[in-house]
Amino acid sequence: MTRQAKPAIAPEALRELQERTGHQFLDHERLRRALTHASARDRGGRDYERLEFLGDRVLGLCIAEMLMADFRAANEGELSVRLNQLVNADTLAEVSDELRLGDLIRAGSDVRQLRESHKKNLRADVVESLIATIYLDGGLDAVRPFIRRYWQDRAATPTAARRDPKTELQEWAHREHAVTPTYDVLSRDGPDHDPVFRVAVAVGSLKPVEAEGRSKRSAEQAAAEKMLIREDVRGDE
């Protein structure tokens, strides 16, 4: 008689996760790995990183497929903008929160002590690893309904076709001021596993805007968005 694998998480939590994803997980050990950060590896040294790698590609394919079907009049440029908005860390972290994955993620105490804003990448990574787990259980037929359930409405929002802040700011700066925005890293604080970058963006003679982020890129995007809002190029949403 085959011995049944122990649940990766408590039975009640597993039941709720299966209801929220619409998927009955077949490999509980793989599910456990999908919820395990490198700081909490088990003796086998397994964590979600390889699953995250696969899930990222599966998500991109399914989102591209969904956009092709739902936005038949959109050109390649619009489809690319929509896809980038739907697969970025902000959107993935939102999905993680809807799934209430936070309490299920296994991570070391140093990671759990990070500020919530700095856990965004962790929450996003786990969504991608969960997508890989569903895909490995049942292929694209299993993962497509899950992705449509959490991404279809997001794809239809007015901001889904909006360019990223840096691109939008550059286009506006060229059009209105005939200059290219410049970014300067003002500081980098915090430990290596939890850095905080402070960046300033300047557009011609306009007063610079500063913002922080966990990476140089995210700080630049945040600064660009603050500039766009201040100059009434986009609304504060």
Residue, then its C-alpha position, 0 to 999 in steps of 0.5 A: m500500500t502506498r503511503q500518502a504524503k503528509p500535507a505541506i500545510a495544515p489541512e484547513a489551510l490547504r483546503e482554503l488554499q485549494e478553494r482560492t486557487g480552484h486547484q487540488f494539489l497533487d504533490h504536497e511536497r512540491l507545494r511545501r517547496a513552493l512556499t519555502h524561501a531560501s532562508a528556511r530551506d529544509r535539510g534537502g536544501r530545497d526552496y521555491e527558486r527553481l519553481e519561481f523560474l518556471g512559474d514566471r515563464v508559464l505566467g507570461l505565456c498564459i497572460a500573453e495568450m489571454l491578452m491575444a484572445d481578449f484584446r483582438a484590436a490591440n497592436e503589439g505595443e499595447l499588448s506588451v504594455r499590458l503584459n508588463q503591467l500584469v506580470n510585475a511585482d506589484t500585481l503579483a504581490e496583490v494576487s498573493d494578498e488575495l490568496r492570503l499566502g503571507d501566513l503560509i510562506r516559510a521564511g527565516s526570522d531575518v526575512r520575516q522582520l523586513r518591512e511589509s513593503h520590502k516583502k513585496n518581491l517575496r510575495a510575488d515570487v511565491v505566486e510564481s512558484l505556486i503557478a509552477t506547482i499548478y502547472l506541474d500538477g496538470g499542465l496549461d489546462a490546470v493553470r489557465p483557469f487560475i490565471r484567468r480568475y485573478w488576472q482577467d479583471r486586472a487586464a481590463t482596468p484603465t491603467a493596464a495599458r499604461r506605460d511604466p512611469k520611467t517610460e511615460l516620464q521620458e516621453w513627456a519630458h521629450r515632448e514638453h521640455a525637450v530634455t531627457p530625465t536624469y536619475d541620481v542615486l542619493s543613498r543606499d542604506g540597510p543590510d545587503h538582504d534588505p537595501v533601501f535606495r534613495v533616488a532623485v529624478a530631474v527634468g530640466s529646470l523643474k524641481p527634482v523629486e526623490a523616492e525610495g525603493r528596494s532596488k535602484r530600478s524600483a526607486e527610479q520608477a517610484a521617483a518617476e511616478k511622483m514626478l508625473i503625479r506632481e506635474d499632473v501628467r497622471g492622477d494619484e491612484 
